[in-house]
């Protein structure tokens, strides 16, 4: 393997999947989370369960048996300067909360290279996309001020394509992978920081896992690309699937959102893809619609955005609003995106009104 890296991961739910892949490859990961979660992880480790092609059932990975260590801490105790890389694995609105925003500010001030695995690109990342003025999109963020300390050169974006969830009957240290696709990261501006990502990519690729009945290759890799547009391929998926789980009659599964009217879905997907190409993306940066539609057949639950929205959340990640705003600046318009934004706006207003009473 390459040198051993220390990685700070803000978020212990989805973040535990990347932490597990890093620890399998011999690197150490420390997850930032709530006190009770941190205590559980430090006492019992984590469990990630994932499907593997050609095998029945799920393969379970116990962090206590890995070559790298997974630990956990609370925001106030985390010192980013002690780490080679910070990973932003919380939902975008969470960065405005007490303790977390101060830690994010320490990440920015120490110039610790940071890789986001949020669906919502961090505001400074937009400055790395040619022709976009990040200041034009501040209203799309729950609290844009939390990003003000960042130098875009120290920030990159990784598309969180793997789908995973915490089984409700299990402890918070258990994560189950539903769709074992790859994390796709854009390079940093710096060659040295990008070399670190490529080290991690190679080390994860080389891992073979002993199940007790044989040594196998596990899915969910880290792939690093030179194009800043590759992580934006997720936008088409979000606007064609995840946000269309928010329906005028309530919440629906991603599979239903995608396949109930496949032509409407295709149109929404391709419209977002064309928007990305208008920014400078190439066809090879994007994911073909047929590949996405096939994957959506396995997504029988509503998206996390829809679940949060109908669970009363006063804020969710607003990739829908960001895409609409970017398109508007370029004179582009989609009835489908307008409808999504209106539905999400209306439900958020209900949730905020309920929270005020």
N, C-alpha and C positions, 0 to 999 in steps of 0.2 A: 504493500500500500504506500501511498504518499506519506508525508509527515502527518502526525496525529493533530487534528484540529479540535478546537473547543467552540461549540456553537450554542448561542443563547436563543431560545425559541419562545417568543411571547405568545402564549396560548397552548393549553395542554390537551385540547380535544383533537381537532384536526392536526395540530402540531405534533401529536404523538406518532402519527404515521411517518412523517419525515424524520423525527427523532429516532424511530426504530430502524429506518433504512440507514441512517448515519451510524448508529451503534452497531448494526450488523457489519458495517464496513470498518469498524474499529475506532470510530471517532466518538468523542464525548459530547452529549447534549444535555443542557439544563433547561427545563421548561418553566416558564413563569405562569403562575396560576393562583387560584384562591388558596387560603391557608389549609383548609380541609383537604383539598385535592393534593396539595404539595405534600402534606403529611402522609396521605395514602400512597402516593407514588414512591416516596422515600422509604416507606415501610414495606410495601408489597411489590414495587416495580409496576411496569405496564404490561398489558396484553394487547397485541394487535392480531386480529384474525382476518385472513384473506383467502379468497378463492384462487386456486392455481389450476391452469388449464391442464386437463387430462387427469385430474385427481378428484375423487369424491369428497364432499364436505369442505371444511375450511382448515387451513394450516394456521396454528396458533404460534405466535412468537412471544416468548417471555423475556422481558428486558433483562432480567437477572442472570440470564444464561448467555448474554452477548459479549463479544470482545470489547466493545465500547460501553461506557456507562451512561445511563439515563438517570438524572436526578431532577428535582423540582425545587423551586423557591418562590417567594412572594415578591411583588414588584419592588417594594422598598429595599429589599436585600440584594437586588441584582446590580452588579457593576459591569456595564458593557465593555469597559476598557480591558477586562480580563478575558475577553473572547475574541476569536478571529472573525466571527460572522454573527450577525443578529438576524433572526428570521421573524417576520411579522406574520403571525398565524392566527390572529384574532379577527373578528368581524370589524370592519372599519369604524362603526359607531363606538366600539369599546375603548378606542384610544382616547376618548374624551373623559373617561372616568378617572376619579382621584387615584393616585398612585401609578396608574398605567401611563397617563399623559406625562408625568414627571420622568418615568423610565424612558419613554420614547424621546423625551428631550435630552436625556443623558446619552442615548444612542447617537443622536444628531451631534451633540456637542463633542463627544469623544471621537467623532468621525469613524465609528465602527461600521464597516461595510454592512449594509442591510439588504436582505432579499425578502420582498413581500410575497406571501402566498395567499393574499386576499383576492377575491374576485374584483373588488374595487381597486384600481391602481392608486397607490399613494399619490397625493396631489403633486409632489415634486417630480414624480416619474413622467408626468405629462410634459414637463419641460424638456425631456429627452426625445420627444416625438417631434420631428421637423414640422414647423408651421403652427404648432399649438402653443398658445400663451396660457400657462397654467392659471394665471390670475383670472382668466375668463370663466373658470369652472369652479370657483370656490363655493358657490351656492349649492353645488351638488353634494357637498360633504357635510357630515353631521357637525363637525367643528373643524373648519379649515386651519385654524390657528395652531393646532397641534403639529402641523407639518412645517411651520415657518422656519424652524431651525435647520432644516435639512439642505445640504448641498446635493443636487441631483446626481452629481458624479459618484456619490457614495451609496446610491440607491438603485436597486434593480427590481424587476418584476418577474415572478414565476407563476405560470398558469396552474391553478389548482385543479387539474383535470380529474385526478382520482376522486371517486365518490366514497364517502365513509360516514358512519354514524355511531353514536354511542348506544348500544342496546339498553333500553330503558330499565330492564330487569337486572342489569349488572352495575358494578361500581363504576365510578367516573374514571378509573384507570384502564377501562376496557374500550377498545375501538374496533369496529367491524367494517371492513372494506367491502363495498358493494360493487364498485366498478374499478378494477385494478389497472388503470391507465397510468401514463407517465406525468411527472412534473416537468414542465417545459419552461426553462429560464432564459431570459435575455442576458447577454454579457453585461458586465459593468463597463463604464468608460475606461477604467484602469486595466491595463494588461495584467498587472499583478493580482488584482482582485478577481479577474476573470480566470486566471490560472488556478486560483484556489477552487473556484466552482468546477473547473475541469478536472482537478484532482478528485473532488468529491464524486463527480460523475463517473470517473474511471473506477474508483474504489467500490461504489455501489454496484456498478456493472459486473465487477469481478466476484461478487459474493455468491457463494453456494451454501445452501442451508441443509443441515442434517435433520431430517424429520424423525430419526430413530429407525425408520424403515427404508432409508435411502437418502442420497444427497441430491437436492433439486435446485433449480434456478427459480428465484422468486420474481413475481412481477412488481411493478411500480418502480421505475428507474427515474433518475434525474438526468434530463437532457439539456445541454447548454447550446444556445444559438447566438450567432453574431447579430441577428436582426432584432431590433427593439420591438418589432411588430408581432413576433411569434406569440407572446402571451395574450395579445389582443384577439387571437382566434377564439378565445373563450367568450367574447362579447356576443358573437352570433349564437352560441349555445344558450347563453343566458336569456337573450331576447326572444329566441324561438322556443325555449323550453322553460327554464326556471321561473322567469317572470310571468309567463303565460299560465303558470299554475294558479296565479291570482286571476280569478274569473268572476264575472258579474254575479254568478250564483254561488260563489264561495271558492274554497280551495280544491284543487284537483292534483292528481299525480303527474309527474313529468311525462311518463309514457302517454297518458291521456292527453296532456297539453300538446304533445308533439304529433300524435297519430290520429287524433279525432278528425282533423282537417289537414291532411299532409301537404296539400298545395299551399294553404295559408302559412303553414310552418315553413315550407321551403322558401316562400316569398320573403318572410320575415328574416330568415337565416341569411339568404343571399343579399338582401338589402343591407344588412349590417356588414357583410363581407365586402360589398362594394364601397361602403363608407370607409372601411379600413384600407382598401386599395387606393381610395382617393387621398388618404393621408401618406401613402408611400409603401404600403404592404405589397408583397408579391403573392401570386397565387400559391406558391409553395409554403408561404408563411401560415396559410389558413388550412382548415380541416374541411374536406369535402362533405357536403350535406348528407350524402348517403351513409357515410361512416358514422356521423353523429346520430342520424335517425335509427340506425341499427343498434347503436349503444343505448339509445333511449328506451328501447324495448325492455331493458333490464332495470329501469328506474321506476319502480312501482309505488314510490312514495312522493308526496309533494316536496318541493324544494325547501331548503332551509329558510330562504327569504319568505316564502309563502307561510311556512309554519310560524316564523317569528311574527309576521304581520298579523295573522289571525290569532296569535297567542297574546296579542295586546302590546307588542313592542312599539315604543314611541318613535324609534329610529331603526332603519335597516340600511344596508348598503344600496346605494342608488345608481347602479350601473345603467339602469333604464333612463334616468334623468341625464346622466352624463352623455350617453350616446345621443339622446335627443338634442342636447345643447350643442354638442360638437357638430352634429348634422346641420342644425339650424345655422351655425356660423358659415357652413359651406353651401347654404341654399338648398339643402336636402330635407325631405319630409316623408314620414311614413305614418299612415293611419293606424297601423298595428302598434307602433311604438307610442304614438299619442294616446291610444286607448289604455295601454299598460300604465303609462305615467299617470293618467287621470285616475285609474282604479287604485293604484298604490297611494297617490296623494290623498284620495278620499278616505281610505282605510287608516292611513297614518293620522289624519286629522281626527277621526273617531277615537283612535287609541289615545291621542294626546288629550282630547277633551275628557275622556274617561279618567285619565291619570290626574287631571286637574280637579276632579270632583271628589 
